[in-house]
């Protein structure tokens, strides 16, 4: 499971669809509707937020918004959300950098156009998913670094 901290605008189609599906799985975990993935490290920051379901629904809202801007139709009726929250959860700059470099490796192979659009020499101002706000720091403790 990868719940990207970086903005979904960077993802290729395959990544965007995978993020949506994995986000819906995370939502099920937070709702207590599944036995697996309960202790997955990617869920820690959502669990620690005062309203975990609001956080994951907001996260998914921003993913769906990006998908809609590209002409995809993600089923937002799966979300329980009236108003998405923005800038609610901190994410370290180191985490954003780690994820961006990780994504660029993937894009170089499977989506050269998107790689050229975002990756070469464009790592100074990485946008997070609007649910997150950037703070100073290294890679998050919950990240499984390879």
TAJO-V503295 format. One record per pair of residues at least 4 apart in sequence whose ideal C-beta (glycine too) atoms are under 7 Angstrom apart, sorted by the first residue. I is the first residue (numbers start at 1). J is the second residue. Records with the same first field share a line. If there is no record, write none. Layout:
BEGIN
I->J ; J
END
This chain:
BEGIN
1->22 ; 25 ; 26 ; 37 ; 40 ; 42
2->22 ; 42
3->22 ; 23 ; 26 ; 42 ; 59
4->8 ; 11 ; 19 ; 99 ; 129
5->91 ; 95 ; 96 ; 99 ; 128 ; 129 ; 132
6->10 ; 96 ; 99 ; 100 ; 103 ; 126 ; 128 ; 129
7->127 ; 128 ; 129
8->16 ; 19 ; 62 ; 63 ; 66 ; 129
9->66 ; 127
10->103 ; 118
11->15 ; 16 ; 19
12->16 ; 107 ; 110 ; 111 ; 114
13->17
14->18 ; 110
15->19 ; 106
16->20 ; 66 ; 67
17->21
18->22
19->23 ; 63
20->24 ; 63 ; 67 ; 74
21->25
22->26
23->27 ; 56 ; 59 ; 60 ; 63
24->28 ; 60 ; 78
25->29 ; 37
26->30 ; 43 ; 46 ; 56
27->31 ; 56 ; 57 ; 60
28->33 ; 34
29->34 ; 37 ; 38 ; 43
30->43 ; 46 ; 52 ; 53 ; 56
31->53
41->142 ; 144
43->47
44->48 ; 142
45->49 ; 89
46->52 ; 55 ; 56
47->52
49->55 ; 88 ; 89
51->55
52->56
53->57 ; 80
54->58 ; 85
55->59 ; 85 ; 88 ; 89 ; 131
56->60
57->61 ; 79 ; 80 ; 81
58->62 ; 81 ; 84 ; 85 ; 131
59->63 ; 129 ; 131
60->64 ; 79
61->65 ; 79 ; 81 ; 84
62->66 ; 84 ; 129 ; 130 ; 131
63->67
64->68 ; 74 ; 76
65->69
66->70
67->72 ; 74
68->72
85->131
86->130 ; 131
87->133
88->131
89->131 ; 132
90->132 ; 133 ; 135
91->95 ; 96 ; 128 ; 132 ; 134
92->135 ; 136 ; 137 ; 138 ; 140
93->97 ; 134 ; 136 ; 137
94->98 ; 137 ; 138 ; 139
95->99 ; 139 ; 140 ; 143
96->100 ; 126 ; 128 ; 134
97->101 ; 123 ; 126
98->102 ; 139 ; 143
99->103
100->104 ; 123 ; 126
101->105
103->107
104->108 ; 115 ; 119
106->110
107->111 ; 114 ; 115 ; 119
108->112 ; 115
111->115
112->116
113->117
114->118
115->119
116->120
118->122
128->132 ; 134
139->143 ; 145
END
